[in-house]
């Protein structure tokens, strides 16, 4: 991660090479979240950091990936999560009804974590046995620190804490662990390393995110765009306005009112919302083949769920009607206004190979619908396997 020039810039005894090995041997992914939390908390204070507050931030930073994007952080054995961090998120959502529905503000999630401390205690204590001392393993591979490495390998945290007090400060460990009970234990960052973290925070954060992305991709094979599923998506990342305009123009040009495929009722012009048939949290894009007009009030009800395929794949009828309006069989029926709006969507809503194959002239109805099904059904089944809940309008 850091080259020799970086080492020369820190002539205060910091072993940057050992630091670059911190994320090695990360079987459960805890080290990414632990180091990320330390980096974030160290910006804000010079005080010692408790295990409890670090774990709270780890749970928060994992919440979106587990809840909104349905990613696995670790293996499942006999139907149960054995990753403490993933399990903690599931427990949090279970005892806080509605926390996993809709657009939830960060402050509400953080407050729920603090208020659920008793329920999360077992998972946090499990984390205590793994990451705080094991992260330091590379530093204890230095000659003269073999005793400390033995304590780490044997998970003898108590003995390791006593051992810290015997060490020469010139070893410049990233942090030491202070004695305490359970989650009240604290870490004390080395001052020189704290300066290093602050001065290289952007590089270090990107390094953590890169490694975390690779880890999550291995845990979730086949899931698209993992890099975007590490943090909460912002509204600015969505590009639906051109599509909304396209569907409204379709209605105006054809004289057909827009129909909500879920309620089968007409959508009033000021109530037109655009729905992702397969949730955006899974496919991570705004491709035209996945987008359909929907009544605003129903869109919040469907939320981040999969529509029942057998009931609702008839949305392909609507998609073909739109296609036929953009690419009519005879040139005399071409509407320049809708064609121009279609090309306005091209930058954000027609970027995938599937869109390039679907939205070109020459398809008859059967060809178009078969291609649409071949595009969507594999993604639909994959989202099912990831645990996306089915939705049918009541």
PyMOL commands that set and color helices and strands:
alter all, ss='L'
color gray80, all
select helices_A, chain A and resi 4-8+16-19+30-44+51-68+84-95+106-115+117-128+131-141+146-153+157-164+169-171+182-184+191-199+201-219+226-229+235-237+241-254+269-271+280-283+288-290+296-302+309-312+315-326+331-333+336-344+346-349+353-358+365-385
alter helices_A, ss='H'
color red, helices_A
select strands_A, chain A and resi 49-50+76-77+80-81+175-178+186-189+272-276+291-295+306-307+390-391
alter strands_A, ss='S'
color yellow, strands_A
deselect
rebuild
show_as cartoon
